[in-house]
Amino acid sequence: MNQRHMHIAALVLTAVTGSLWPLTAFAENGSGGAAGYLAQLIGGLVLVIGAIVVLGWVLRRTQGGLNRGSQVIEIVAARSVGARERLVLVQVGDEQVLVGVGPGGMRTLHTMNEPVLATAGEAPDFSSALKRAVTRRGAAGERGQS
C-alpha cells in the first residue's frame, strides 16, 4: 500500500476513535466507572473493526495484482458423470489432461497426444431444459392413464 493510502487510513481511524480518547483517560483515573469502561471497550472494538477492514482491503488489492495475466491452467470442458463425480479436461500450456474428480480426490485419466478443440455449441438454457422436462413428464403421465 502506498503512503497516500496509509495516511488516509490513519486519518480515518483517528477521526473515528479520536472522540473516545478523553473518555479512556477519564476511565484510567478511576473516577469514570462504567462509562469509562464502556468507552474503552467501544474504542477497542472500533480499532479492531478498522484494522479488519484495512487488512481486507490490502489483501484484496495485492491478490488481484498477483493473479492477473498468469492463467496458465484452463478448464476446457467439464462433464458430470454422477452425483459427485466429474470429468474435467484441463489445458496446461500446450498439453491437455483428462482428470476424474470425485469425493476421494482427483486422478489423471488420460493425457491427450493431440489437443481436443471444444465445440462452441449452444449452452443449454434453463427455459429449454424446463420445457423438455415438462413435456417428458406430461407424455409419461398420459401413457400411464391410458
N, C-alpha and C positions, 0 to 999 in steps of 0.2 A: 504494500500500500504506500502511495506516495505521501509526501509531507503535507500536502494540502488536505487530503482526506483524514489524516491523523489529527490535524489541527481542528478540523470541523467536528470530528468525533469528540475530541477533548472539550470543545466549547459546548457541545450539546449536553454532555454528561455534567459539566459544571453548571450549566443553566438549569438542568432538571434537578440536580441534587444540591445546588447552592443554597436554596432557601432552607434546607434541612440542617445545615451545619451549625447554626446558632442553637438550635434545639438540642443537638447532640452535646454541645459544650455545656449547655444548661443541665443535661442529664448527668454529665460527668461530675458536676459539683455536688450531686446527691439531692438537690432540692427539687428536681423535676418530677420524680416519681414515675408514675405510669405513663404520663405524656412524653417524658424524655425517652423512656424505654421504647415506646411506640414510634417515636421519631427516628430513633436509631435503627429500629427494625425495618421501617419503611425505607430509610436511606440505604441500608444494605441490600434490600430487595431491588431497589431501583438500580443500584450499581451492578448487581448480578444480571438482571434482565438486560441492561445496556451492554454488558460485556458479551452476553449470548448473541444479541442482535449484531453487534460489530463483528464478532468472530464468524458468525454465519455469513455475513456479507463478504468478508475477506475470503472465506473458503469457496464461496460460490464464484467469486471473481477469479481466483487462482486456478481452480479446477477447470473452469470454462476455457482458460487460456492454454492449458496443457493438452486438451483433447482435440483442439481444432486442427484439422488437416492431417491427423495421424491415424486415419481409419484404414488400416492395412487388412483387417479381417472384416469380411462382409458376409451376411447371410443371403445366399442366392435364392433358396426356396426352403419351405418347411411344410411338412405334411403330418397330420395327426394319424397315428395308426392304432390307437387305443385310447382308453380313458386317461392314461397318464404317460403314454409313450409317444414319441415323435421321431421322425426322420428329418434331419436338417442337412442341407447342402451348403457347405461353408467354403468361401473363396478366400484363400490365403496367398496373397501375391499372385503368381501365375498358376497355382495348384488348387484343385478343388477336392474336398474331402467330404464323404458322406458319413454323418455321425448319427448314432442312435442315442436318444436321450430318454431316460426313464427314471423311476424312483431310485434305482440303485446307482445312478450316476450316468456318465457318458462313455460311449465306446465307439472307436473308429471302425466303421463297417467296410469302407472301400475308399481307395484313393483313385481318382479319375486320371486316366492317361491323357485324355483329351477333354478340355473344358466343355461342360454342358451349358448351352445357352437357354436361359429361362424364357419361355414364351410370354409375350406381353398380351395375353388374353384378357378378356373381361373379368374383373374381380366380381364375384357374386355379391350382390347387394341383398340387404335384409328383406326388402319387399318381395323380390322374386323368389327367395327361398321360402318365405312365408306362404306365398301363393301356391307353390309346389306342394308344400306340406299340407295345406288345407285341401287341395284337390285330391291328393292321395288319400287323405283321411275320409273325405266325402265318398270317394269311389269304393273304398273298403267297407264303409258303412252301408252303402246301397247293396253291395253283394251279399252282406250278412243278412239283410232284411228280406231278400227275395227268396 
